[in-house]
Amino acid sequence: MRRRWGAIFLAAVAAARAFVAFAPTASADAMDELVAAAKKEGQLSVIALPRDWCGYGGIIDGFATKYRLSVSELQPDAPSAKEIEAITQQPGKTGAEMPDVIDIGLSFAPSAKREGLLQPYKVSTWDTIPDAAKDADGYWYGDYYGVVVFEINANLVKQSPQDWADLLAPEYRNSVSLAGDIFSNQAIQGVFAAGLSAAKGNMDEAADRGLEFFADLHRKGNFVPIVGDARSLADGRTPILIRWDYLALGDRDRLAGKTKVEIVRPETGAVAGVYVQAISARALHPNAARLWMEYLYSDEVQLAFLKGHCSPIRLADLVRNGKLPAELRNSLPQFEGGVGYADPAFPSVDEQERAREIIMKGWDGIVGAKFECRPPEESFGPMSSNDSGLCPAPVPQ
């Protein structure tokens, strides 16, 4: 069944929703004890958090300063699958290479829970996180979301595509790329969105139709099989990127005055994707990890996500309770030509898991486009590089 979270959020803004209480609000004493325990551990290890992504640079620095903890920032550009893999590694003497917390695509979370890789923890703001965006037992919960868009180098592309079918036109030969290899959540959701458009909103058909669409795009010579990023967009190798809106907005900021970036939300097949936080079951700094969670889901940091062009998962609660400053209301994602578009689809966990398996297994045989892997020194941009060792990546059995 198609879920329209955009409508849910708008309804929440208009009137208070009744949330089921899963955990009581943490007392001041409990927080003091958690802070003390975290400081005793002295360190937190995070992974796959580029500093220019969602404002994470300032968020990480703020956490380190506020609680006087050192933060080890592992593999900033790693895709979700690599984060899961990192949890299973044997720690060294310091354990610095093993993450305490992960930030992964929603479709990766349930399997990580089933495999015993996560540990539960419910933050004090638990009740304000929509039920559909969290595991009922507290093993994972959404922190922000984005919408799949076209990021376009308007200096090179004179007529911007407005929908998925437009990408098949001959004027876009050697122009279209995914901002992530096919084993990243970003790329999987891009394929799914294209398929959702072709399937006229049918979630059950979207993954298969998405593979067919990219096979056609590849046959026509329009698909560029390299992982696109802001640099390849600017230099013309990938003048049209299929990308999360918040990353595209960040690129537009960085390239201002150099490259004219236009962001188009497709008229059909609009898909929103939730990224979730979770604590590793093998965390060497579990109290610091819990404190990090409390920090991320506080009003302060949820608003910081919004400043970084990401839609925070507690957005409805913040608006409903008058905690969204007027200047940040204007920071909500805007799209060229977006007036009157339908709310994006939010695939359920089951729908995402099924789509991920179909797309990852079917890409080579149906699309047949082999991604060009870049050396680590060419890594640029969040969730966009292949320096994770996942190109080629293992296909789930």
Beta strands, then each sheet from edge to edge (+ up, - down):
strand 1: 43-47
strand 2: 70-74
strand 3: 101-105
strand 4: 118-119
strand 5: 141-153
strand 6: 176-178
strand 7: 240-244
strand 8: 261-264
strand 9: 272-280
strand 10: 311-312
sheet 1: 1+ 2+
sheet 2: 3+ 9- 4+
sheet 3: 3+ 9- 5+ 7- 6-
sheet 4: 3+ 9- 5+ 8-
sheet 5: 3+ 9- 5+ 10-
end
